[in-house]
Amino acid sequence: MKRLAPALAVTLALFPAAQAVADAIQIDVRKTNGCGCCLSWMKHLEESGFAPTGEDMFGGSLVRFKLDNGVPQRMVSCHTALVDGYVIEGHVPSSDIQRLLDERPDAVGLAVPGMPYGSPGMGPEDDREAYDVFLIRGDGSTEIFSSYSAAD
């Protein structure tokens, strides 16, 4: 484990919240300016122990970023994130991101294409529509990583 500067080590020991921030997994979110659902998804990530940072991009630049990072056109959603060598496209639940990071499959990342109602950042989960989270492979193929049924 990396040694901390003495002042930082004392700060982290005295303030558990500072330790939690230091331990949070950094996730870089690329989105368009003013997108409310993107901000809601980032809040979902924060509540789950991630440390998201957002960068606004113009529409064409964001599309190019998605394609350059291996997101197939059929998997596109409104925002794209980078976390620990993986791409996260759209409203992927934080639990699936954590599972991806724990299992470390040979893949580009995860995607929830479109913007399914009730997915994180897209309305209440207790009123959600059914949707799948897809694992994106390096060759552009996809497979279902997890499925969420419609709320009753």
DADA-V427155 format. One record per run of one state. SS is the DSSP state (A for helix, B for strand, O for the rest). FROM is the first residue (numbers start at 1). TO is the last residue. If there is no record, write none. Layout:
BEGIN
ss=SS from=FROM to=TO
ss=SS from=FROM to=TO
END
This chain:
BEGIN
ss=O from=1 to=5
ss=A from=6 to=14
ss=O from=15 to=15
ss=A from=16 to=23
ss=O from=24 to=24
ss=B from=25 to=31
ss=O from=32 to=35
ss=A from=36 to=47
ss=O from=48 to=49
ss=B from=50 to=56
ss=O from=57 to=58
ss=A from=59 to=68
ss=O from=69 to=72
ss=A from=73 to=75
ss=O from=76 to=79
ss=B from=80 to=83
ss=O from=84 to=85
ss=B from=86 to=90
ss=O from=91 to=93
ss=A from=94 to=103
ss=O from=104 to=108
ss=B from=109 to=112
ss=O from=113 to=124
ss=A from=125 to=127
ss=O from=128 to=130
ss=B from=131 to=136
ss=O from=137 to=141
ss=B from=142 to=148
ss=O from=149 to=152
END
